[in-house]
Each structure stands twice: as structure tokens, then as C-alpha cells.
Amino acid sequence: MSSSGFSSRQYLREMRFPFCPGCGDYAIASTFLQAVHELGFQDLKRFVFCSGIGCASWIPSPYFKADSIHTTHGRSIPVALGVKLMRPDLNVVVFGGDGDLVGIGLSHLIHSARRNLDITAIMSNNMIYGMTGAQVAPTTPMSTKTTTTPYGSFERPIDAARVVAAGGANYSARWTTHHTGPLKDAVKTALQTKGFAFIEVVSQCPTAYGRQIGLKTSKDILNWFEKNSVALEDAEGMSEEELEGKIVVGEFAKRSAPGLVENIHTMLKEARKAAN
């Protein structure tokens, strides 16, 4: 289905999102719903959304017209696992921020990739703890000043999309909120992928991150994304020095290995056969 006739109101409750002006989570929510629409879903009855704590965790809950579970910090993926095992017929989608999914929740993310858990996880990476005071995050670029690293971050940021791809996920991609077209296509691919599908969305946060790096508006940060993004196929021919400060975008994994649910049912079938 094309995007003609699309209206986000079709999928949203009559409530205002709580995000700051210019927040990238608006674009992530809209792009996700556009992808859902183009896949032919007229509503969200076949979806369950799980989220933890942080700005991005408010994308689905309670704003989407759908069943959703708001969990404790970093624990959305284990809850999503339970939902998927009990209701494998549903589309289970996790939304979270970088602090939620690759900070406190990193172990769950890696093991979901290893297990190839049949869910989609979308991470809004604003490169900082935006909701709690602009502290340094696991994704904060080197040398970036934050409220907890006033002289600049001294830790290398985690490369989430590569980590998930290396962990065994069937699908892993990274785009920015500037790349709305490719991002929408990635969401459509993820929702149609068996096994674990992960999308990292590098997202603007003018309120926290932007102020720390001197980019005061959403437009400034989006222009920075455009200028500093490098396609994965181009990055493969570049040195580490050339890639310093760049955002590598593209698909890092695209496989068709059996997912966890399929593996469990195969094992159960074999166990019953052996018992008879």
C-alpha cells in the first residue's frame, strides 16, 4: 500500500506527545506509523508494544491505539520475549532510547540478537541521557561535553548496530532522522523479518545534546546528520581516522536464520516424537 491516504491520527489516541520541541522522537513515531500503513495495517490490533524508561519509551505508550506495556528501565526486551512466546501470532515491537537499550538493557539486547528473538526493536539514539539531565551515555561521541563530562567524554561510544549484527540478529540497520525514506523502508523490512530485527535511529535532541555541542535547533542537528553520515559501503573503504566523528548508515545484517519461536517449536516437536 502507498502512503496516500495516510494520517497518523488513524493510529493515535487523542493525546499530545510529551516530547520537547524539535525532538526526533516525533519523526520516529510518524515514520513507523507510515511504514505500518504501507504494509496494509489499518489499525494496530495485531501489535503489542513494549518500552522501558526514557524519552523514546513514550513513543508507543499510551499514545498508540494499541496494547502496550511500560516496563522498568532496561527491561522491555524480556517482557517482549514473554509476550511473543505466549502470542507468536502478534507483532511485538520494542521502543527505547540508547540509555535504556544499550545502557542498562545491553545484556538483554545482545542475548535477543543471539537468540534471534522474533521481535522488532527500535532504538532512538540521541547520544545523551536527554530526560535526566544531559549526562554522558554509552553512545556519546568521544570528546563531547556533557553535564557529567564537562571536559569531554573520554570513552568510545558503543556501535550498537554492529554489536547486534555480530550477536546474530537477522536484521540490523542504522539511519538518522534525516534519512526518513530509508528509515521507513527499514521499518517495513524489520516488521516482515523473522527473527530479531533491530533499527538504531540516530535522533536529534536540541534540548540536551544540541545545547552541549552548540547546535541549538533541530534543523542545525539534521544538517549535521546529513553532512556527517557515510553509507556503509563507502565506510568499508575508509580508515578509522577518516571515519572519526562520522555516522555510518545502512544495513549491517540481513539474514534469514530461524528465529527463537521457530526453534522452540521445532525442539518441542522433536521431543514429542521421541517420547512416542
N, C-alpha and C positions, 0 to 999 in steps of 0.2 A: 504494500500500500504506500502511496506517495504521502508527502507531508501536507497535501492540500486538505483543507478542512480541519487541520489540527488546531486545537485550543487546549492549553494546559488546564483550563478550568474544568474540563471534562474529567480530569483525574485528581483534582484538588478539592479539599474541603474549603468552605468559606472562612478562611483564616489567613492572617498575614504571617509570612515567614519572619523569623526573628533576626535575620542577618543584618549586618551593618550595610550602609550604602556602598555599592561597588563590590561587594563580596562575590567571589567566584562561585559560591555555592548556588546562587541564583541560576547561573549558566549551566551548572552541572545538573540541577533538577530539571530545567527546561529541556536540555539535550537528551537526558534519559527518557523523559516522557515523550519526546518526539520520536525517539527510537522505538519505544513501546507501541506508539501509534502506527508507525510504518510497518511494524511486524504484524499488524492486524488486530491488536488488542483494543477493544472499545472501552474496557474498564480494567481494573486491577484485581478482579476477583480471583484470578489464578496466581496471584503473587502473595508472598509473605516477606516483609522487610524486617531486618534486624539491625540495630545500631547501638552504639555504646554511649560514651560521653565526649562532648566536644561540639564545636560549631557544626561540622558536617553531619553529625549524628542526628541533627534536627531536620535534615532534608526529608526523610520519609515520614517521621513520626512527630506529631499526629496529622501532618498536612496532606499526605496522600490518602485518597479514599481506598484504603486497603487495611488488611490486618497487619499490625506491626508490633514489634517487641523492642522496648527500650531497655537495654541491659546496663550492667555496671561497666566501669571503664575497662576497655580492652577485652571484654568477654562476649562480644557479639557473635564471633565465629563459632564458639562452642554451642551457643544457643541455636544458631542457624543449622549446625550439624544435627542437633536433636530434632528440629522441625523437618529437615529433609529426610531423615531416616524414618520418621513417622508418616510423613506425607511426601513421598517421592514424586507424586504427580504435580506438585506445585513448583512454581519458580521462586526460589529463595534467594533474596538479594540482601547483601550487607552494604551499608554505607558507613563510612568512618573517616576520621581525619588521620593525619600522619602520626600524631601522638597516640591516638587510640589504637591504630592497627600495626604500626611498626615501632612504637614505643612500648607501652605496657602490654600490648597484644601481639608482639612479634612472634613469640613461640607458637601461638595458635595459627598465625598466618603461615609460617613455614610448614607446620605439620599438615595444614589443609592442602598446601601445594604437594607435599609428599604423599598424602593420602589420595590426592586428586578428588577432593570432596566436590560433589555435584552442586555447587552454588556459584553465584557471581558476587565478587567483592569489588566495590568501587571506592577508592581512597582519594579524598580531596587533600592534596599536599600543598599547604600554604607555607611550608618551610619554617614554621614557628608555632609555638603554643599561643594561638590567637585569642582564645577565650579567657585565659587565666593570667595574662599579664605580659605577653611577648617574651617569654623565656626561650632559651635555646632548645631546639628539638632535634630528634635523631636525623632529620632531613635538612637542617640548617646548613647552608653552604659555608665552607671554610672562610674564616676572617670576618664573618658577618657580625656586626654588633647587635646584641640583644640586651634585655634587662639583666640577664644572668651572665652574659659575656660582654661587659662594657668595652673591652679592648679587642673584641673579635673572637669568634668561635675558633677553638683550637682542635676540633675533632672533624674528621672527614665524614660527610653525610652518607647515610645508607642508600644504596642504589636499589630501591625496592622492587622495581620491575624485573631487574636482573636476578635478584635473590629469589623471587617467586618462580621465575623461569627455571633457574638452576635447581630449585626444590622439586620440580616435577609437574608443575601445573600444565594443563593442556593449553591454556591461553594466558598470555601476559602482554600487556601493552602500556605505553605511556604517551599521553598527549597533554597539551596545555589547554586552558580555557580559550586561548586564541584559536586553536585548531578545532572549531566546533564541528565541522564536516567530518573529518577523520574520527573525532571522538564519538560522534553519533554512530558511525559505521562500526566502531569498536564495540559500542554497547550492543548493537544488533548482533554482532558476531559472538560476543560473550554470552548473551541470553540464549543463543542457539547452540552453544558449545556444551557437550557432555564433559563431565569432569570439572575441575576447578578453573574458573576464569577470573582474572584479576586485571583491573584497569587503574593505573595511577594517573590522576589528573592534577598536574601542577597548576595551582589556582592562586589568583590574586587575593591579597589581604591588605588593602590600603590602610586599615586602622592600626594594625600591629606591624606586620612585616614591612609594608611600604614606608611607614614613618622611620623605621630603623635604617633603611637603606637610601632614604632621600627621594623615594618615588611616592608622591603624595596622592595621586589619583589612580583609579582603576585603569584609565587609558594609558597612563605612564607605564604601569606594570605590564599591560597587554603588549604595548610596543616593545618593552624589554624582552618579553617572551618571544615575540616574533624575531627580534634581532639575534637572540642568543640560542634559538632552537636549531638543532642539527639532526637531519634524518639519520636513522640507524645505519643505513647502507653507506652513507658518507662518513659517518663516525668511524666505521671499521677501518678506514684508510688514514685516520688521523692519529697523531701522537697524544700521549697523556697531557703534554704541555698545551697542545692546540685545543684539547677538549676542556681544559680548566675553565670553570665558570659557564660552560655550555649545558644546555638541556637536550639530552639525546631522546628523540621521539620516534615511535614506530612500534612494531610488533616484535617482542622478544621471544615469544614461544607461540607456536600454533600446531598443536598435536591432536591426535585422535585416540589416545590410550583409554582403556576402560576406566570409568570413574569408580569411586568408592561404593556407591549404591549397587552398581552392576557387579562389582567384585564380591560384595557381601551376599547378594542373591545367588551368584554362581557357587560360592562356597556352601551356602545352605542347601542348594540343590544337590551338590555332590555329597554332602553329609547325609541327607535323607536317603539318597541312592545307596550309600554304603551301609546304612542302618537296615535296609530291607533285604 
